Amino acid sequence: MQTEQIKLSRIRSNTGNPRTITSDRFNRLVDSILVFPKMLELRPIVHDGKFTVLGGNQRRQALVTISKMTPEQLAQRLSTLDDYRRKTEGERRWLVEWWGNWLGNPFAYVVSAADLSGEERRQFVIKDNVSYGSWDYDMLANAWDSTKLGDWGVNVWDSSKAVQGAPGATNEPGGKTSDRQSGSERRKENEKEQEQATVGGDRATMDSLTIAYRPEQRDELERMLGIRIRKSAYTFNEIRNNQHKD
């Protein structure tokens, strides 16, 4: 299969795609694409041969959102992102120029799956969105910066928000809770993610709490949880039963 570059306007959204995304995560996706457009060619949109999306519906919509920005709005949004601010002056200039050119002729990288049968296309829509793996949060905490992980769409524990009493808070660009989503929406999203996990398409109750933290945050977490942290995952009952015993 060969990757092509075509006009964004030729690609049609798949209205039969059951995958949804919250407004908060969608905005994170837009920001992620803005600071790393090279990812678009590495992860092309898959279409059915007639340019209806089979895989990459949200990336297409993110590009549509970006295409409606003015060059000034795009540059302003980039300037608010930590990943952008961490770049060199030359890298920032290249990024602004790249998107300025893109806005003049919005395009997307695509791959055709025209050879798939109707049943295979239906399978692809689902299987492309299924995640069979899970994060090793100890490795994430030790090898990656938690703020960057939050910017890239990984839900991680934000101890500064916990101290301020924001339940279930996760990192947002710049280490701040996004003002694009209300507090109640954030709470509902995190409560839903805590209550249920999707595993191979089946819904399973999730009764454990996994926390990603840097070594220097351990004492602070132990004070907040009221337990001695000896492993990376606890059930809620374990935390409740072991609070203040050590």
C-alpha positions, -999 to +999 in steps of 0.1 A: +000+000+000+014+034-010+010+066+010-005+095-010-009+132-003-043+145-013-065+175-006-081+174+029-115+183+013-116+150-006-116+129+026-150+121+041-157+114+077-170+079+085-204+085+102-206+048+111-175+049+132-185+041+168-153+056+183-159+089+201-135+114+218-141+140+246-136+176+238-106+177+261-088+148+244-097+162+210-080+195+218-049+175+230-049+157+197-050+190+178-021+203+199-002+171+194-005+174+156+004+211+156+038+205+173+046+172+154+031+174+118+057+148+107+036+122+126+008+126+099+030+110+072+040+082+096+004+075+105-016+081+073-054+081+073-068+048+059-097+052+035-120+027+017-109+035-019-136+062-022-121+085+004-144+076+033-122+072+064-117+037+079-089+046+103-080+081+114-114+098+118-103+120+147-070+129+130-091+140+099-114+161+121-083+176+139-070+187+105-103+202+096-102+222+128-067+234+121-077+243+085-102+268+099-076+287+118-059+319+105-021+319+104-022+343+134-045+320+154-024+290+146+009+308+157-008+319+189-020+284+198+015+270+191+030+296+214+009+283+243+023+247+240+052+235+261+064+212+234+067+242+211+084+264+237+110+237+242+120+238+206+149+259+192+142+292+175+149+276+142+125+247+149+098+271+159+103+291+128+101+260+106+069+248+123+051+282+118+062+283+082+052+246+076+017+253+089+015+286+071+021+268+038-003+240+048-031+265+054-027+277+018-035+241+006-047+218+034-038+182+026-036+148+044-015+117+039-037+087+031-035+050+023-062+032+003-077-001+016-099-006-015-088-042-017-105-051+016-139-068+015-169-052+031-165-075+062-128-068+064-135-030+064-159-034+092-133-054+112-107-028+105-128+001+118-131-017+152-097-034+154-078-001+145-092+014+177-088-015+201-059-013+225-047-047+238-017-034+258-014-013+289+012+012+302+040+002+325+036+033+348+068+027+367+087+028+335+068+059+323+075+077+356+112+069+355+119+075+318+095+103+307+085+137+321+049+136+334+041+170+319+052+158+284+032+126+288+001+147+296+007+169+266+009+137+245-024+124+257-014+100+284-034+103+316-009+106+345-012+116+381-007+153+387+002+157+423-001+195+422-037+192+412-043+166+439-029+189+465-053+216+454-082+192+458-091+186+422-102+149+421-089+128+393-070+157+377-046+150+349-018+170+332-027+195+306-004+215+283+016+238+306+007+218+336-026+235+339-061+221+338-076+230+304-101+258+303-117+242+272-134+216+294-155+223+325-146+209+359-177+187+360-168+173+325-133+165+337-146+148+368-171+127+348-144+117+323-120+105+350-147+088+370-158+069+340-122+059+331-116+048+367-148+027+368-144+008+335-117-002+311-120-015+276-101-047+270-103-064+236-138-048+231-152-062+264-160-040+293-143-050+326-146-035+360-114-018+371-109-017+409-073-008+411-055+026+411-022+030+392-002+061+399+027+075+378+051+096+398+086+108+399+109+095+427+110+129+444+072+129+447+070+097+466+069+113+501+042+137+491+021+109+476+025+087+508+012+117+529-018+122+506-027+085+504-019+078+540+001+046+532+036+035+525+040+030+487+055-004+481+042-012+446+027+006+415-009-006+417-033-008+446-070-017+449-091+009+465-098-015+494-060-019+500-056+018+502-085+021+526-074-007+548-038+003+550-041+040+555-020+052+585-010+017+595+027+022+589 
